[in-house]
């Protein structure tokens, strides 16, 4: 097993702009979402921005933040 490469830190003396962190996605109960692996679903609950419980029809999954593979429809 190999570990993913660590992100490079930005040096203050660099002439390039520092990378901007993406804004976290916020979901509310009842939102319709799509997930790259599980497909279409509906948010059943949100745990203070830590995780979201989503019903995908065939299964209920707890998706952890930062919700990289999940988007709101």
PQR file with spaces between the fields and no chain letter, atoms N, CA, C, O and H, PARSE charges and radii, in Angstrom:
ATOM       1  N    UNK     1       0.839   -1.187    0.000 -0.4000 1.5000
ATOM       2  CA   UNK     1       0.000    0.000    0.000 -0.0000 2.0000
ATOM       3  C    UNK     1       0.876    1.239    0.000  0.5500 1.7000
ATOM       4  O    UNK     1       1.920    1.297    0.648 -0.5500 1.4000
ATOM       5  N    UNK     2       0.421    2.206   -0.734 -0.4000 1.5000
ATOM       6  CA   UNK     2       1.145    3.464   -0.769 -0.0000 2.0000
ATOM       7  C    UNK     2       0.250    4.566   -0.229  0.5500 1.7000
ATOM       8  O    UNK     2      -0.969    4.546   -0.393 -0.5500 1.4000
ATOM       9  H    UNK     2      -0.428    2.159   -1.261  0.4000 1.0000
ATOM      10  N    UNK     3       0.884    5.512    0.410 -0.4000 1.5000
ATOM      11  CA   UNK     3       0.150    6.657    0.949 -0.0000 2.0000
ATOM      12  C    UNK     3       0.035    7.730   -0.123  0.5500 1.7000
ATOM      13  O    UNK     3       0.940    7.875   -0.945 -0.5500 1.4000
ATOM      14  H    UNK     3       1.875    5.528    0.543  0.4000 1.0000
ATOM      15  N    UNK     4      -1.057    8.482   -0.131 -0.4000 1.5000
ATOM      16  CA   UNK     4      -1.149    9.581   -1.096 -0.0000 2.0000
ATOM      17  C    UNK     4      -0.117   10.654   -0.769  0.5500 1.7000
ATOM      18  O    UNK     4       0.265   10.847    0.385 -0.5500 1.4000
ATOM      19  H    UNK     4      -1.792    8.364    0.537  0.4000 1.0000
ATOM      20  N    UNK     5       0.316   11.331   -1.799 -0.4000 1.5000
ATOM      21  CA   UNK     5       1.323   12.372   -1.615 -0.0000 2.0000
ATOM      22  C    UNK     5       0.768   13.500   -0.750  0.5500 1.7000
ATOM      23  O    UNK     5      -0.378   13.920   -0.908 -0.5500 1.4000
ATOM      24  H    UNK     5       0.006   11.174   -2.737  0.4000 1.0000
ATOM      25  N    UNK     6       1.595   13.972    0.154 -0.4000 1.5000
ATOM      26  CA   UNK     6       1.186   15.091    1.014 -0.0000 2.0000
ATOM      27  C    UNK     6       1.137   16.367    0.185  0.5500 1.7000
ATOM      28  O    UNK     6       1.936   16.559   -0.731 -0.5500 1.4000
ATOM      29  H    UNK     6       2.526   13.631    0.282  0.4000 1.0000
ATOM      30  N    UNK     7       0.193   17.229    0.516 -0.4000 1.5000
ATOM      31  CA   UNK     7       0.100   18.488   -0.214 -0.0000 2.0000
ATOM      32  C    UNK     7       1.278   19.381    0.169  0.5500 1.7000
ATOM      33  O    UNK     7       1.739   19.387    1.310 -0.5500 1.4000
ATOM      34  H    UNK     7      -0.457   17.073    1.260  0.4000 1.0000
ATOM      35  N    UNK     8       1.741   20.124   -0.812 -0.4000 1.5000
ATOM      36  CA   UNK     8       2.884   21.008   -0.573 -0.0000 2.0000
ATOM      37  C    UNK     8       2.402   22.279    0.100  0.5500 1.7000
ATOM      38  O    UNK     8       1.365   22.834   -0.262 -0.5500 1.4000
ATOM      39  H    UNK     8       1.367   20.120   -1.739  0.4000 1.0000
ATOM      40  N    UNK     9       3.155   22.728    1.072 -0.4000 1.5000
ATOM      41  CA   UNK     9       2.771   23.956    1.761 -0.0000 2.0000
ATOM      42  C    UNK     9       3.214   25.158    0.935  0.5500 1.7000
ATOM      43  O    UNK     9       4.183   25.097    0.179 -0.5500 1.4000
ATOM      44  H    UNK     9       3.997   22.277    1.367  0.4000 1.0000
ATOM      45  N    UNK    10       2.484   26.239    1.102 -0.4000 1.5000
ATOM      46  CA   UNK    10       2.768   27.463    0.363 -0.0000 2.0000
ATOM      47  C    UNK    10       3.808   28.280    1.115  0.5500 1.7000
ATOM      48  O    UNK    10       3.667   28.527    2.313 -0.5500 1.4000
ATOM      49  H    UNK    10       1.697   26.289    1.717  0.4000 1.0000
ATOM      50  N    UNK    11       4.846   28.696    0.413 -0.4000 1.5000
ATOM      51  CA   UNK    11       5.880   29.524    1.029 -0.0000 2.0000
ATOM      52  C    UNK    11       5.493   30.999    0.902  0.5500 1.7000
ATOM      53  O    UNK    11       5.046   31.430   -0.161 -0.5500 1.4000
ATOM      54  H    UNK    11       4.961   28.495   -0.559  0.4000 1.0000
ATOM      55  N    UNK    12       5.661   31.771    1.969 -0.4000 1.5000
ATOM      56  CA   UNK    12       5.287   33.190    1.918 -0.0000 2.0000
ATOM      57  C    UNK    12       6.069   33.981    0.873  0.5500 1.7000
ATOM      58  O    UNK    12       5.587   35.012    0.403 -0.5500 1.4000
ATOM      59  H    UNK    12       6.024   31.421    2.833  0.4000 1.0000
ATOM      60  N    UNK    13       7.255   33.527    0.503 -0.4000 1.5000
ATOM      61  CA   UNK    13       8.069   34.247   -0.469 -0.0000 2.0000
ATOM      62  C    UNK    13       7.790   33.818   -1.914  0.5500 1.7000
ATOM      63  O    UNK    13       8.426   34.319   -2.841 -0.5500 1.4000
ATOM      64  H    UNK    13       7.646   32.690    0.885  0.4000 1.0000
ATOM      65  N    UNK    14       6.855   32.906   -2.105 -0.4000 1.5000
ATOM      66  CA   UNK    14       6.546   32.403   -3.440 -0.0000 2.0000
ATOM      67  C    UNK    14       5.839   33.470   -4.266  0.5500 1.7000
ATOM      68  O    UNK    14       4.995   34.197   -3.742 -0.5500 1.4000
ATOM      69  H    UNK    14       6.338   32.500   -1.352  0.4000 1.0000
ATOM      70  N    UNK    15       6.174   33.575   -5.561 -0.4000 1.5000
ATOM      71  CA   UNK    15       5.489   34.543   -6.419 -0.0000 2.0000
ATOM      72  C    UNK    15       4.097   34.059   -6.860  0.5500 1.7000
ATOM      73  O    UNK    15       3.335   34.817   -7.459 -0.5500 1.4000
ATOM      74  H    UNK    15       6.860   32.984   -5.986  0.4000 1.0000
ATOM      75  N    UNK    16       3.776   32.804   -6.563 -0.4000 1.5000
ATOM      76  CA   UNK    16       2.485   32.243   -6.956 -0.0000 2.0000
ATOM      77  C    UNK    16       1.473   32.398   -5.830  0.5500 1.7000
ATOM      78  O    UNK    16       1.835   32.436   -4.654 -0.5500 1.4000
ATOM      79  H    UNK    16       4.395   32.187   -6.077  0.4000 1.0000
ATOM      80  N    UNK    17       0.223   32.484   -6.197 -0.4000 1.5000
ATOM      81  CA   UNK    17      -0.838   32.624   -5.195 -0.0000 2.0000
ATOM      82  C    UNK    17      -1.020   31.317   -4.441  0.5500 1.7000
ATOM      83  O    UNK    17      -0.822   30.234   -4.993 -0.5500 1.4000
ATOM      84  H    UNK    17      -0.071   32.453   -7.152  0.4000 1.0000
ATOM      85  N    UNK    18      -1.396   31.429   -3.185 -0.4000 1.5000
ATOM      86  CA   UNK    18      -1.656   30.247   -2.366 -0.0000 2.0000
ATOM      87  C    UNK    18      -2.940   29.575   -2.854  0.5500 1.7000
ATOM      88  O    UNK    18      -3.884   30.264   -3.242 -0.5500 1.4000
ATOM      89  H    UNK    18      -1.557   32.308   -2.737  0.4000 1.0000
ATOM      90  N    UNK    19      -2.989   28.245   -2.840 -0.4000 1.5000
ATOM      91  CA   UNK    19      -4.213   27.573   -3.263 -0.0000 2.0000
ATOM      92  C    UNK    19      -5.360   27.896   -2.309  0.5500 1.7000
ATOM      93  O    UNK    19      -5.175   27.988   -1.096 -0.5500 1.4000
ATOM      94  H    UNK    19      -2.222   27.686   -2.525  0.4000 1.0000
ATOM      95  N    UNK    20      -6.526   28.063   -2.877 -0.4000 1.5000
ATOM      96  CA   UNK    20      -7.702   28.409   -2.094 -0.0000 2.0000
ATOM      97  C    UNK    20      -8.420   27.121   -1.703  0.5500 1.7000
ATOM      98  O    UNK    20      -8.704   26.277   -2.553 -0.5500 1.4000
ATOM      99  H    UNK    20      -6.676   27.988   -3.863  0.4000 1.0000
ATOM     100  N    UNK    21      -8.709   26.979   -0.414 -0.4000 1.5000
ATOM     101  CA   UNK    21      -9.441   25.803    0.045 -0.0000 2.0000
ATOM     102  C    UNK    21     -10.893   25.909   -0.402  0.5500 1.7000
ATOM     103  O    UNK    21     -11.505   26.969   -0.268 -0.5500 1.4000
ATOM     104  H    UNK    21      -8.478   27.665    0.275  0.4000 1.0000
ATOM     105  N    UNK    22     -11.456   24.814   -0.936 -0.4000 1.5000
ATOM     106  CA   UNK    22     -12.846   24.883   -1.375 -0.0000 2.0000
ATOM     107  C    UNK    22     -13.788   25.069   -0.186  0.5500 1.7000
ATOM     108  O    UNK    22     -13.533   24.566    0.908 -0.5500 1.4000
ATOM     109  H    UNK    22     -10.959   23.953   -1.045  0.4000 1.0000
ATOM     110  N    UNK    23     -14.876   25.797   -0.420 -0.4000 1.5000
ATOM     111  CA   UNK    23     -15.830   26.010    0.658 -0.0000 2.0000
ATOM     112  C    UNK    23     -16.563   24.706    0.940  0.5500 1.7000
ATOM     113  O    UNK    23     -16.901   23.979    0.006 -0.5500 1.4000
ATOM     114  H    UNK    23     -15.082   26.206   -1.309  0.4000 1.0000
ATOM     115  N    UNK    24     -16.812   24.400    2.193 -0.4000 1.5000
ATOM     116  CA   UNK    24     -17.492   23.151    2.513 -0.0000 2.0000
ATOM     117  C    UNK    24     -18.939   23.177    2.037  0.5500 1.7000
ATOM     118  O    UNK    24     -19.600   24.215    2.058 -0.5500 1.4000
ATOM     119  H    UNK    24     -16.538   24.991    2.951  0.4000 1.0000
ATOM     120  N    UNK    25     -19.412   22.019    1.610 -0.4000 1.5000
ATOM     121  CA   UNK    25     -20.785   21.908    1.143 -0.0000 2.0000
ATOM     122  C    UNK    25     -21.706   21.736    2.348  0.5500 1.7000
ATOM     123  O    UNK    25     -21.360   21.051    3.311 -0.5500 1.4000
ATOM     124  H    UNK    25     -18.875   21.175    1.593  0.4000 1.0000
ATOM     125  N    UNK    26     -22.867   22.354    2.288 -0.4000 1.5000
ATOM     126  CA   UNK    26     -23.843   22.242    3.368 -0.0000 2.0000
ATOM     127  C    UNK    26     -25.092   21.584    2.821  0.5500 1.7000
ATOM     128  O    UNK    26     -25.621   21.989    1.786 -0.5500 1.4000
ATOM     129  H    UNK    26     -23.149   22.910    1.506  0.4000 1.0000
ATOM     130  N    UNK    27     -25.555   20.576    3.520 -0.4000 1.5000
ATOM     131  CA   UNK    27     -26.764   19.867    3.143 -0.0000 2.0000
ATOM     132  C    UNK    27     -27.786   19.988    4.258  0.5500 1.7000
ATOM     133  O    UNK    27     -27.429   20.096    5.431 -0.5500 1.4000
ATOM     134  H    UNK    27     -25.125   20.247    4.362  0.4000 1.0000
ATOM     135  N    UNK    28     -29.055   19.969    3.887 -0.4000 1.5000
ATOM     136  CA   UNK    28     -30.139   20.041    4.860 -0.0000 2.0000
ATOM     137  C    UNK    28     -31.021   18.803    4.699  0.5500 1.7000
ATOM     138  O    UNK    28     -31.018   18.155    3.652 -0.5500 1.4000
ATOM     139  H    UNK    28     -29.345   19.881    2.934  0.4000 1.0000
ATOM     140  N    UNK    29     -31.766   18.490    5.742 -0.4000 1.5000
ATOM     141  CA   UNK    29     -32.671   17.353    5.702 -0.0000 2.0000
ATOM     142  C    UNK    29     -33.692   17.556    4.577  0.5500 1.7000
ATOM     143  O    UNK    29     -34.314   18.612    4.467 -0.5500 1.4000
ATOM     144  H    UNK    29     -31.769   19.016    6.592  0.4000 1.0000
ATOM     145  N    UNK    30     -33.848   16.536    3.759 -0.4000 1.5000
ATOM     146  CA   UNK    30     -34.787   16.597    2.647 -0.0000 2.0000
ATOM     147  C    UNK    30     -34.153   16.940    1.310  0.5500 1.7000
ATOM     148  O    UNK    30     -34.816   16.824    0.280 -0.5500 1.4000
ATOM     149  H    UNK    30     -33.343   15.677    3.848  0.4000 1.0000
ATOM     150  N    UNK    31     -32.902   17.354    1.289 -0.4000 1.5000
ATOM     151  CA   UNK    31     -32.226   17.681    0.027 -0.0000 2.0000
ATOM     152  C    UNK    31     -32.060   16.432   -0.830  0.5500 1.7000
ATOM     153  O    UNK    31     -31.746   15.357   -0.319 -0.5500 1.4000
ATOM     154  H    UNK    31     -32.363   17.449    2.126  0.4000 1.0000
ATOM     155  N    UNK    32     -32.272   16.578   -2.132 -0.4000 1.5000
ATOM     156  CA   UNK    32     -31.982   15.498   -3.050 -0.0000 2.0000
ATOM     157  C    UNK    32     -30.529   15.628   -3.480  0.5500 1.7000
ATOM     158  O    UNK    32     -30.066   16.718   -3.817 -0.5500 1.4000
ATOM     159  H    UNK    32     -32.527   17.451   -2.547  0.4000 1.0000
ATOM     160  N    UNK    33     -29.813   14.507   -3.465 -0.4000 1.5000
ATOM     161  CA   UNK    33     -28.390   14.516   -3.784 -0.0000 2.0000
ATOM     162  C    UNK    33     -28.077   13.390   -4.757  0.5500 1.7000
ATOM     163  O    UNK    33     -28.863   12.458   -4.934 -0.5500 1.4000
ATOM     164  H    UNK    33     -30.189   13.621   -3.192  0.4000 1.0000
ATOM     165  N    UNK    34     -26.925   13.497   -5.374 -0.4000 1.5000
ATOM     166  CA   UNK    34     -26.399   12.413   -6.183 -0.0000 2.0000
ATOM     167  C    UNK    34     -24.979   12.121   -5.704  0.5500 1.7000
ATOM     168  O    UNK    34     -24.220   13.032   -5.373 -0.5500 1.4000
ATOM     169  H    UNK    34     -26.287   14.254   -5.230  0.4000 1.0000
ATOM     170  N    UNK    35     -24.635   10.835   -5.672 -0.4000 1.5000
ATOM     171  CA   UNK    35     -23.324   10.391   -5.211 -0.0000 2.0000
ATOM     172  C    UNK    35     -22.680    9.606   -6.348  0.5500 1.7000
ATOM     173  O    UNK    35     -23.364    8.861   -7.049 -0.5500 1.4000
ATOM     174  H    UNK    35     -25.251   10.094   -5.940  0.4000 1.0000
ATOM     175  N    UNK    36     -21.380    9.764   -6.536 -0.4000 1.5000
ATOM     176  CA   UNK    36     -20.676    9.111   -7.634 -0.0000 2.0000
ATOM     177  C    UNK    36     -20.749    7.590   -7.554  0.5500 1.7000
ATOM     178  O    UNK    36     -20.723    6.920   -8.587 -0.5500 1.4000
ATOM     179  H    UNK    36     -20.825   10.370   -5.967  0.4000 1.0000
ATOM     180  N    UNK    37     -20.838    7.035   -6.357 -0.4000 1.5000
ATOM     181  CA   UNK    37     -20.853    5.584   -6.187 -0.0000 2.0000
ATOM     182  C    UNK    37     -22.269    5.053   -5.970  0.5500 1.7000
ATOM     183  O    UNK    37     -22.654    4.057   -6.583 -0.5500 1.4000
ATOM     184  H    UNK    37     -20.859    7.579   -5.518  0.4000 1.0000
ATOM     185  N    UNK    38     -23.047    5.706   -5.107 -0.4000 1.5000
ATOM     186  CA   UNK    38     -24.349    5.182   -4.689 -0.0000 2.0000
ATOM     187  C    UNK    38     -25.525    5.687   -5.521  0.5500 1.7000
ATOM     188  O    UNK    38     -26.600    5.090   -5.454 -0.5500 1.4000
ATOM     189  H    UNK    38     -22.735    6.515   -4.609  0.4000 1.0000
ATOM     190  N    UNK    39     -25.375    6.737   -6.287 -0.4000 1.5000
ATOM     191  CA   UNK    39     -26.434    7.244   -7.139 -0.0000 2.0000
ATOM     192  C    UNK    39     -27.300    8.298   -6.471  0.5500 1.7000
ATOM     193  O    UNK    39     -26.814    9.078   -5.652 -0.5500 1.4000
ATOM     194  H    UNK    39     -24.501    7.221   -6.341  0.4000 1.0000
ATOM     195  N    UNK    40     -28.601    8.326   -6.823 -0.4000 1.5000
ATOM     196  CA   UNK    40     -29.527    9.324   -6.315 -0.0000 2.0000
ATOM     197  C    UNK    40     -29.978    8.977   -4.902  0.5500 1.7000
ATOM     198  O    UNK    40     -30.148    7.807   -4.559 -0.5500 1.4000
ATOM     199  H    UNK    40     -28.996    7.692   -7.489  0.4000 1.0000
ATOM     200  N    UNK    41     -30.169   10.017   -4.086 -0.4000 1.5000
ATOM     201  CA   UNK    41     -30.622    9.800   -2.722 -0.0000 2.0000
ATOM     202  C    UNK    41     -31.229   11.051   -2.127  0.5500 1.7000
ATOM     203  O    UNK    41     -31.250   12.114   -2.747 -0.5500 1.4000
ATOM     204  H    UNK    41     -30.031   10.968   -4.365  0.4000 1.0000
ATOM     205  N    UNK    42     -31.728   10.899   -0.898 -0.4000 1.5000
ATOM     206  CA   UNK    42     -32.330   12.008   -0.160 -0.0000 2.0000
ATOM     207  C    UNK    42     -31.695   12.062    1.226  0.5500 1.7000
ATOM     208  O    UNK    42     -31.551   11.035    1.890 -0.5500 1.4000
ATOM     209  H    UNK    42     -31.711   10.035   -0.395  0.4000 1.0000
ATOM     210  N    UNK    43     -31.316   13.261    1.658 -0.4000 1.5000
ATOM     211  CA   UNK    43     -30.678   13.446    2.961 -0.0000 2.0000
ATOM     212  C    UNK    43     -31.728   13.258    4.054  0.5500 1.7000
ATOM     213  O    UNK    43     -32.768   13.917    4.054 -0.5500 1.4000
ATOM     214  H    UNK    43     -31.433   14.095    1.119  0.4000 1.0000
ATOM     215  N    UNK    44     -31.436   12.341    4.991 -0.4000 1.5000
ATOM     216  CA   UNK    44     -32.337   12.086    6.109 -0.0000 2.0000
ATOM     217  C    UNK    44     -31.950   12.891    7.343  0.5500 1.7000
ATOM     218  O    UNK    44     -32.806   13.237    8.158 -0.5500 1.4000
ATOM     219  H    UNK    44     -30.591   11.806    4.991  0.4000 1.0000
ATOM     220  N    UNK    45     -30.668   13.185    7.480 -0.4000 1.5000
ATOM     221  CA   UNK    45     -30.202   13.950    8.632 -0.0000 2.0000
ATOM     222  C    UNK    45     -28.772   14.415    8.435  0.5500 1.7000
ATOM     223  O    UNK    45     -28.019   13.847    7.644 -0.5500 1.4000
ATOM     224  H    UNK    45     -29.973   12.904    6.819  0.4000 1.0000
ATOM     225  N    UNK    46     -28.408   15.462    9.170 -0.4000 1.5000
ATOM     226  CA   UNK    46     -27.061   16.022    9.100 -0.0000 2.0000
ATOM     227  C    UNK    46     -26.506   16.104   10.506  0.5500 1.7000
ATOM     228  O    UNK    46     -27.195   16.556   11.420 -0.5500 1.4000
ATOM     229  H    UNK    46     -29.019   15.924    9.813  0.4000 1.0000
ATOM     230  N    UNK    47     -25.261   15.671   10.693 -0.4000 1.5000
ATOM     231  CA   UNK    47     -24.604   15.689   11.994 -0.0000 2.0000
ATOM     232  C    UNK    47     -23.604   16.843   12.070  0.5500 1.7000
ATOM     233  O    UNK    47     -22.403   16.621   11.918 -0.5500 1.4000
ATOM     234  H    UNK    47     -24.701   15.303    9.950  0.4000 1.0000
ATOM     235  N    UNK    48     -24.063   18.042   12.298 -0.4000 1.5000
ATOM     236  CA   UNK    48     -23.230   19.230   12.526 -0.0000 2.0000
ATOM     237  C    UNK    48     -22.064   19.364   11.554  0.5500 1.7000
ATOM     238  O    UNK    48     -20.950   19.683   11.970 -0.5500 1.4000
ATOM     239  H    UNK    48     -25.039   18.223   12.422  0.4000 1.0000
ATOM     240  N    UNK    49     -22.299   19.128   10.281 -0.4000 1.5000
ATOM     241  CA   UNK    49     -21.250   19.286    9.281 -0.0000 2.0000
ATOM     242  C    UNK    49     -20.205   18.198    9.291  0.5500 1.7000
ATOM     243  O    UNK    49     -19.223   18.290    8.554 -0.5500 1.4000
ATOM     244  H    UNK    49     -23.203   18.869    9.943  0.4000 1.0000
ATOM     245  N    UNK    50     -20.382   17.163   10.107 -0.4000 1.5000
ATOM     246  CA   UNK    50     -19.420   16.066   10.180 -0.0000 2.0000
ATOM     247  C    UNK    50     -19.797   14.957    9.202  0.5500 1.7000
ATOM     248  O    UNK    50     -18.932   14.391    8.533 -0.5500 1.4000
ATOM     249  H    UNK    50     -21.180   17.088   10.706  0.4000 1.0000
ATOM     250  N    UNK    51     -21.086   14.650    9.122 -0.4000 1.5000
ATOM     251  CA   UNK    51     -21.566   13.579    8.258 -0.0000 2.0000
ATOM     252  C    UNK    51     -23.021   13.827    7.896  0.5500 1.7000
ATOM     253  O    UNK    51     -23.712   14.620    8.536 -0.5500 1.4000
ATOM     254  H    UNK    51     -21.788   15.110    9.666  0.4000 1.0000
ATOM     255  N    UNK    52     -23.469   13.138    6.865 -0.4000 1.5000
ATOM     256  CA   UNK    52     -24.868   13.214    6.448 -0.0000 2.0000
ATOM     257  C    UNK    52     -25.384   11.792    6.272  0.5500 1.7000
ATOM     258  O    UNK    52     -24.709   10.950    5.680 -0.5500 1.4000
ATOM     259  H    UNK    52     -22.907   12.494    6.346  0.4000 1.0000
ATOM     260  N    UNK    53     -26.574   11.527    6.784 -0.4000 1.5000
ATOM     261  CA   UNK    53     -27.227   10.234    6.605 -0.0000 2.0000
ATOM     262  C    UNK    53     -28.112   10.353    5.372  0.5500 1.7000
ATOM     263  O    UNK    53     -29.020   11.184    5.326 -0.5500 1.4000
ATOM     264  H    UNK    53     -27.123   12.210    7.265  0.4000 1.0000
ATOM     265  N    UNK    54     -27.841    9.513    4.370 -0.4000 1.5000
ATOM     266  CA   UNK    54     -28.531    9.620    3.090 -0.0000 2.0000
ATOM     267  C    UNK    54     -29.198    8.291    2.756  0.5500 1.7000
ATOM     268  O    UNK    54     -28.591    7.229    2.891 -0.5500 1.4000
ATOM     269  H    UNK    54     -27.104    8.838    4.407  0.4000 1.0000
ATOM     270  N    UNK    55     -30.460    8.363    2.316 -0.4000 1.5000
ATOM     271  CA   UNK    55     -31.206    7.188    1.881 -0.0000 2.0000
ATOM     272  C    UNK    55     -31.079    7.087    0.372  0.5500 1.7000
ATOM     273  O    UNK    55     -31.570    7.953   -0.352 -0.5500 1.4000
ATOM     274  H    UNK    55     -30.953    9.227    2.207  0.4000 1.0000
ATOM     275  N    UNK    56     -30.420    6.033   -0.114 -0.4000 1.5000
ATOM     276  CA   UNK    56     -30.231    5.830   -1.543 -0.0000 2.0000
ATOM     277  C    UNK    56     -31.222    4.820   -2.111  0.5500 1.7000
ATOM     278  O    UNK    56     -31.020    4.317   -3.216 -0.5500 1.4000
ATOM     279  H    UNK    56     -30.020    5.329    0.474  0.4000 1.0000
ATOM     280  N    UNK    57     -32.279    4.517   -1.381 -0.4000 1.5000
ATOM     281  CA   UNK    57     -33.283    3.572   -1.839 -0.0000 2.0000
ATOM     282  C    UNK    57     -32.955    2.162   -1.399  0.5500 1.7000
ATOM     283  O    UNK    57     -33.706    1.567   -0.625 -0.5500 1.4000
ATOM     284  H    UNK    57     -32.443    4.925   -0.483  0.4000 1.0000
ATOM     285  N    UNK    58     -31.854    1.617   -1.872 -0.4000 1.5000
ATOM     286  CA   UNK    58     -31.473    0.259   -1.511 -0.0000 2.0000
ATOM     287  C    UNK    58     -30.673    0.210   -0.207  0.5500 1.7000
ATOM     288  O    UNK    58     -30.571   -0.844    0.420 -0.5500 1.4000
ATOM     289  H    UNK    58     -31.244    2.099   -2.501  0.4000 1.0000
ATOM     290  N    UNK    59     -30.114    1.334    0.193 -0.4000 1.5000
ATOM     291  CA   UNK    59     -29.302    1.366    1.413 -0.0000 2.0000
ATOM     292  C    UNK    59     -29.273    2.772    1.996  0.5500 1.7000
ATOM     293  O    UNK    59     -29.423    3.763    1.281 -0.5500 1.4000
ATOM     294  H    UNK    59     -30.196    2.190   -0.317  0.4000 1.0000
ATOM     295  N    UNK    60     -29.079    2.836    3.303 -0.4000 1.5000
ATOM     296  CA   UNK    60     -28.859    4.114    3.973 -0.0000 2.0000
ATOM     297  C    UNK    60     -27.383    4.195    4.321  0.5500 1.7000
ATOM     298  O    UNK    60     -26.835    3.303    4.967 -0.5500 1.4000
ATOM     299  H    UNK    60     -28.958    2.031    3.884  0.4000 1.0000
ATOM     300  N    UNK    61     -26.746    5.273    3.886 -0.4000 1.5000
ATOM     301  CA   UNK    61     -25.309    5.424    4.088 -0.0000 2.0000
ATOM     302  C    UNK    61     -25.018    6.702    4.859  0.5500 1.7000
ATOM     303  O    UNK    61     -25.709    7.710    4.710 -0.5500 1.4000
ATOM     304  H    UNK    61     -27.191    5.999    3.360  0.4000 1.0000
ATOM     305  N    UNK    62     -23.982    6.639    5.685 -0.4000 1.5000
ATOM     306  CA   UNK    62     -23.490    7.811    6.415 -0.0000 2.0000
ATOM     307  C    UNK    62     -22.290    8.326    5.647  0.5500 1.7000
ATOM     308  O    UNK    62     -21.227    7.704    5.659 -0.5500 1.4000
ATOM     309  H    UNK    62     -23.421    5.820    5.806  0.4000 1.0000
ATOM     310  N    UNK    63     -22.451    9.458    4.980 -0.4000 1.5000
ATOM     311  CA   UNK    63     -21.401   10.043    4.142 -0.0000 2.0000
ATOM     312  C    UNK    63     -20.671   11.102    4.970  0.5500 1.7000
ATOM     313  O    UNK    63     -21.286   12.033    5.489 -0.5500 1.4000
ATOM     314  H    UNK    63     -23.314    9.963    4.970  0.4000 1.0000
ATOM     315  N    UNK    64     -19.356   10.944    5.084 -0.4000 1.5000
ATOM     316  CA   UNK    64     -18.548   11.860    5.890 -0.0000 2.0000
ATOM     317  C    UNK    64     -18.169   13.111    5.105  0.5500 1.7000
ATOM     318  O    UNK    64     -18.034   13.080    3.882 -0.5500 1.4000
ATOM     319  H    UNK    64     -18.856   10.187    4.663  0.4000 1.0000
ATOM     320  N    UNK    65     -18.000   14.213    5.837 -0.4000 1.5000
ATOM     321  CA   UNK    65     -17.555   15.466    5.253 -0.0000 2.0000
ATOM     322  C    UNK    65     -16.124   15.287    4.775  0.5500 1.7000
ATOM     323  O    UNK    65     -15.391   14.569    5.455 -0.5500 1.4000
ATOM     324  H    UNK    65     -18.110   14.238    6.830  0.4000 1.0000
ATOM     325  N    UNK    66     -15.661   15.850    3.703 -0.4000 1.5000
ATOM     326  CA   UNK    66     -16.084   17.019    2.965 -0.0000 2.0000
ATOM     327  C    UNK    66     -17.001   16.721    1.792  0.5500 1.7000
ATOM     328  O    UNK    66     -17.140   17.577    0.918 -0.5500 1.4000
ATOM     329  H    UNK    66     -16.257   16.433    3.151  0.4000 1.0000
ATOM     330  N    UNK    67     -17.628   15.566    1.722 -0.4000 1.5000
ATOM     331  CA   UNK    67     -18.611   15.218    0.691 -0.0000 2.0000
ATOM     332  C    UNK    67     -18.039   15.385   -0.720  0.5500 1.7000
ATOM     333  O    UNK    67     -18.678   15.986   -1.583 -0.5500 1.4000
ATOM     334  H    UNK    67     -17.515   14.871    2.431  0.4000 1.0000
ATOM     335  N    UNK    68     -16.861   14.866   -0.946 -0.4000 1.5000
ATOM     336  CA   UNK    68     -16.188   15.054   -2.240 -0.0000 2.0000
ATOM     337  C    UNK    68     -16.966   14.453   -3.406  0.5500 1.7000
ATOM     338  O    UNK    68     -16.948   15.005   -4.506 -0.5500 1.4000
ATOM     339  H    UNK    68     -16.341   14.378   -0.245  0.4000 1.0000
ATOM     340  N    UNK    69     -17.647   13.332   -3.182 -0.4000 1.5000
ATOM     341  CA   UNK    69     -18.339   12.657   -4.281 -0.0000 2.0000
ATOM     342  C    UNK    69     -19.838   12.909   -4.295  0.5500 1.7000
ATOM     343  O    UNK    69     -20.558   12.273   -5.065 -0.5500 1.4000
ATOM     344  H    UNK    69     -17.661   12.884   -2.289  0.4000 1.0000
ATOM     345  N    UNK    70     -20.327   13.822   -3.462 -0.4000 1.5000
ATOM     346  CA   UNK    70     -21.762   14.052   -3.365 -0.0000 2.0000
ATOM     347  C    UNK    70     -22.086   15.501   -3.717  0.5500 1.7000
ATOM     348  O    UNK    70     -21.423   16.429   -3.255 -0.5500 1.4000
ATOM     349  H    UNK    70     -19.742   14.340   -2.837  0.4000 1.0000
ATOM     350  N    UNK    71     -23.118   15.680   -4.542 -0.4000 1.5000
ATOM     351  CA   UNK    71     -23.550   17.019   -4.927 -0.0000 2.0000
ATOM     352  C    UNK    71     -25.052   17.145   -4.752  0.5500 1.7000
ATOM     353  O    UNK    71     -25.790   16.165   -4.866 -0.5500 1.4000
ATOM     354  H    UNK    71     -23.657   14.926   -4.917  0.4000 1.0000
ATOM     355  N    UNK    72     -25.494   18.362   -4.474 -0.4000 1.5000
ATOM     356  CA   UNK    72     -26.919   18.646   -4.296 -0.0000 2.0000
ATOM     357  C    UNK    72     -27.555   18.859   -5.668  0.5500 1.7000
ATOM     358  O    UNK    72     -26.961   19.477   -6.552 -0.5500 1.4000
ATOM     359  H    UNK    72     -24.895   19.157   -4.382  0.4000 1.0000
ATOM     360  N    UNK    73     -28.766   18.341   -5.829 -0.4000 1.5000
ATOM     361  CA   UNK    73     -29.484   18.520   -7.096 -0.0000 2.0000
ATOM     362  C    UNK    73     -30.412   19.703   -7.030  0.5500 1.7000
ATOM     363  O    UNK    73     -31.098   20.005   -8.006 -0.5500 1.4000
ATOM     364  H    UNK    73     -29.248   17.839   -5.111  0.4000 1.0000
